[in-house]
Amino acid sequence: MTQSVKQFNSNNKRTAWLYVVIAFMCLIAVWRVSEVYRQQQLTSLKSNSEIQLNQLANVLESAIAKYQHMPILLASNDRVRRALFRGIPTDINLLNRELAQINRITESSDIYIMDRDGLTIAASNYDEEATFVGKNFSFRPYFQEAIKGREGRYYALGTTSNRRGYFFSYPVYFNQTIVGVAVVKVDLRQFEKRFDTQSYEFLLLDPDNVVFSSSRSDWLYKVMGELSHDELTRIADSRRYKDRVIETLPIVSVRPVDQIASIVELLQAYSDDSGRESFERRSYLKMSQPIQLFGFKVVLLKPLQSLNDEIVLWRAIFAGGVIITALLAGLALLRKRMLQERSDAIEMARHNQAYIREVIQNTQAGLVTLDDKFCIESFNPAVEQIVGKPLSDLIGQPLEMLFFCTPSYLHFWGQMTDKADSEIEAGGRFITIEGELIANSSYAVPVEMTLCELQLPKRRGYLVTFHDMTERKRYEKEITLARQALEERVRDRTGALEEANDRLRQEVIEHKETQEELIQTAKMAVLGQLSAGLNHELNQPLTAIRAFSDNSLKFLEKGRIDQVEMNLQQISQLGHHMGDIIARFKVFARKGDVAPRPISIQSALNGAIRIMSSRMKEGQIELSGLNDCPLMVMGDMVFLEQVIVNILANSVDAIEDAKPQRRIIDISACTVEGSKVQLAIHDTGPGFSQSDLSRLFEPFFTTKSLGVGLGLGLSISQRIVESMGGEIAAQNHPQGGAEFYVTLPAFFEHEFVEVRDVAG
């Protein structure tokens, strides 16, 4: 049976593919035949178009050419010569009327006479509002050619009449001298009207391929092809088309048919019923022919819409016939297939029932079917294997006789059925709970039960699935015991780690206190080095105070109170000066934590310089650089002063040891990277060797003599600067000596205001 089904399906597939191949070949045949028909129609259309093109070219050429000799006849007219030579108004008036009469007879557009300067003295439109009389056309090439004694020809858009025309000109002689120019303008609109009712469109292209005349007004002054910038500039400078913008014809594509014809697709604008402008693509058969007499080219565009519609209709009719035939064949095949599928379905149903019975009987999960009252209808052998006893006596009994859980499974199923359909998952209504299969009064098997509703055609039923959980429960118990043991080990390990962390925190606190003491010791060491200078600074004002005091006593004995008052003022000033010196050293000597706040670079420099001033005086060292630095940084004033004092002390020591001719310490500051301030201190000492530079900031490293300094100044300075969020570096200056850089975060006033507002 299975073999016959496969054979039938194979035959159906081959038949279907045969129909597809036949339909495809029919469509190809339709396409090829329509292409042949299209080519024949194009050949016929091209022959007719070629005849029409020749007629169009001949009509245009003869219609314009018949006016080319009129300027010669006008130039030989005695009235024209007299009017140009004498310029008498009576002659000019007679000439105007005669030109108007000639214009009506010849059906030209305009006839006018210009003098040697290009000024129009008489014209056929003398009595019209847009008359040429009094207008100067000396800029036109046809005038420039005629005034040189040659016949002139030109085409352009009239600057006065605003009408397109072809111009013929000829010089007017009087006694062998050119006295003026006669011009005849041919209006091309009269020719365009002749072809309004034709079944084709035409274009008259000038030598630059600009449309000068056309059966469609919206194609005028557009170029067929592309023009360079120089060509567009030349056309604009000639004022040939006045102020018209030269655009490109909306040509979508060009496909050549042969050497003399091609198919052109153009975008054409049209207005729908609502007045909104839209565009559509239209195809034309394009043929062209030059008009040698004028240098023009006439292009004929034959619409292909009717031909295309005919081809499409022919293809649609033939394709419709093929499709209808294919559909009828398909319906016959479908009916045959439906009959075969019905037979196959019956056989498949028998097969599936047998297959399902085998699956249920041999599955390892316990399966039980229930009726609409949750009573046992059937079960598979796997349930009896789980329980370990036969269950035939439970047929028709409630499921509670076999399965037990708390609360009852009916409680969970009631909660499920109370939910709305939108709350039910994609799998349908089902519950999964844990319970026990009752083997006997003293033994129960732990299981996981899944209850789901069966979609039966005529009644309601339920399917229950049991999975033995004995092994899983045992694994869960083992995992629980292992987790408890692990938690106990983690608690022991955590206690040990906490003790180690407490010891580490204590060591960090002790290290920080040691570091602070080391910084304070470095400060006191600097103060010890500066003690001699401090004595000198205080000794001078003390000596002056004693002198002023002795003089005051003598002045007091003599009754010179005013001198006594002046001496007392001097003594007070000296006392304040001594107080400032002592206060500065007190501030420098105090302890403190780094609390970044806005500080002035200049204030820190002034404090450090006051402390180091006595040593720099002793060493005859000159200080140059900053006087009024406005830059601010984030840091601690005392710590920054200590860093500057350490650097200045090293510079003073280096200069005193080297004893150079120039004893200068230069200080400068600038903003770097937009958010940092860099302070540079350069001395004229000997500088550093390369090996010293690499170890400069190591603790206890010094380049001074034995017993002079501990080598901690720069190491402590580095820690202070880094604690303020900055960097310190040193290098040899290109002009000699050492140079230290201290870089700190810059402070901007608006940032401080924003931070203060947020804190508030």
Phi, psi and omega in degrees: 000314180299321180296320181291323177297315179298319180297319180295316179298320179296319179295319179298318180297317180295321179295317180298317179294326178297317178297319180298316180296317180296316179297319180296318179294323178296319179295320178297319179296318177301315182297316183293317181296319180294327178292320177297317179297320180296319181294321178296316180296320178297320179297316179295318180295324180293321179296315179296320181294325180296320177295314179297323180295317178298318178296317180298316181295318180294319180297314181296316183294315181290325182294325180274322186294334183292347179263356187291337180265353181298318178298328179293317179296319179296321182295335179268000181285128181296325181295323178294317181296316182295317181299321180286322185283312186269324180070024180284134181304324181297316178296321182292320179296316178298320180294321178301312182295323179293319178296322179295321179294317178298322181295320178293321182292315185275348181060031173280174181279305181209149174229131180210158183241132180241148177277188185295336181269003180088006180276128180284121181258337180209145182206155179291339178258035184299332184263008179263162181294318180267051181288153178275346184299130180090353180269145181254120180242032181294342182282347182284138181299328181295329176289316183296325178290315183293323183291343176271002177094014181244157176288133184250146176221142183196154175228140183189171172269123184300132180286336181260310183278343181059032178238142178288144179198161175252129188253133170243134181226156179206142181287146177257122183258145171218114185058048176065016180237136178286118181250353180178190184222135175258133186230137173238127179252131180255120179277123184278352182293330180295330178283324180296324181295331181295335187251016180295326185265006181285162181272018181217168174249150178226156177228138173249111186259136175280178182302340178268009182066023174272135182288111180265333178212146183200159174283348176241124184291332182285354177264354183295146176062023174249148186261139175265099185122212181230144175242142177284169179296321179295320179294318177296321178295319179297318180295319180294321181293330181284349180056029182294320181247029175056236182254019180291141177273125181276111179249174181262138175300138183286068180275123181275316181204157178226122179239117181291139174264311173208201185287339185243356183222154178207161177256125184243135174252126182238148171274125182239132180274144174209160181252133178276188184296330181276000180086001180278135183279133178228173182230147175219155180268131178232140183258142179224149169271118186256129173222146183223158180208132180283151171251097190298328185297327184246353182079013180267174175222130179257133182242129177252130180242112181262120181298140179251010185298313181296320179295316179297318179297321180295318179295317180297317179297315180300316179295319182296318180297312182294317180295324177298319178298318179297318182293318179297317178298317179296321180294317178299316177297321179294321178297318178298316179295322181295318179298316179299321181290321180298317178298319180291321180293325178297317178295319179295323182296320178298314179295321180293323178298316178298318180295318181294321179298316178295322181294318181294320178300318180295319180297315181296318183291330187255358179289150182278341177276146178282127181242134178224133176256141182239154174274189184291348178256016179062035174258148187290127175258316182203168178205163178258168183298336183298330178294316179294326177294322180293316182284325180088020178203159178290147185237021183296333181285354181267358179298129181088352180272155176299155181296337179297339178289342181248321187240137180230136173206161181235124350291182185296151178299333178295331177295313179293322180293325176296321176296323180292316183288342177284345181287149175289159181301326181292339181270350182279139180291169185298335182283355181095187182278123175199156176229151177228118181223164178256145179195206184222141169270128186276107179277312175202186186292338183248359186216134177225146182257121177290130182221163170251123185252133174241122181247126178223156182272136179266135179271080180269150187293322188240356180205173180259142177212171183222150177240130180244132179242130179246133174239126181293126183248016183300310181294322181294321177297321178295318178297320180297321179295316178297320179295321179298315179297319180294322179295320179297319179295320179295318179298322178296318178294323178296319178299317179297316182293322180297320178299318179296319179294321179297320177297317179296321178296320178298317178296319181295318178298321179296319179295323179296317179298316180296322179295320180294319179296320179297319180297317179297319177296323180295319178297317180295321179297319178298322178299312183295327177296319177296318179297324178296320178294330183267003185298321180297318177296322179297318178299318180296318181297322182277332185292321181298308178295330178294318178297318179295322180298315179299319181295315179296324180295313180299316180296323181297320179298318181292318179295329180291322178295327181273357178080016180270079185295325182297322177292323178298317181298319179295319179295321179295323177297319178297319179298320180296317179297318179295325177296317177298320179299316179295322179296320178298319180296313182293321180297320180299316179291329176295314180298319181294328185277344185287156175276164177178158176264154177287112176237092185305129176211162179296124178227155181269131176301318183295320181296317179296320178296316181299317180296316180294321181293323177299320181293321185266000187298320182295319180293322180291327176293317180300316182276005180052047182258129181267139180253129180226162177123237189293137173238318182216077183272122182274359187287144179238148177228167175263120181179198179243129185300312184295314181295322178294320176299318180299318179298314181295319179299317179299316181293315179298321179297317178296320179296317179298315180299317181296319181291320180293324179288320184279332181051057178284168178291318178264117180248091186224139169242119183253133182238132178217160180215147179203166178268133179234146178057016174078339184229013181224154176242133182244125178256126182245132178235116185241130178242167181259027177285195184279349182081196184237152169279165181297323179292324178292322181299321183289339183244014191299323185259016176282141177298141176067015174263128180216150176259003182277172180294162182296130179091355180251104178084154181262348184078025181251348187300308183288325177297316179292321179300320179298317180294322180295314182296318179294326177294337176268010177081023183239194181219152175229139181212163180219153177201168174275131182286143180302331180268009179103154180088178181257154179220126179254142177241127173243116182248126182229157177297132180286152175248130174243137189299321183292329177293321180295321180295317181296316179298318180297321179295316180297318179297322178295000000 
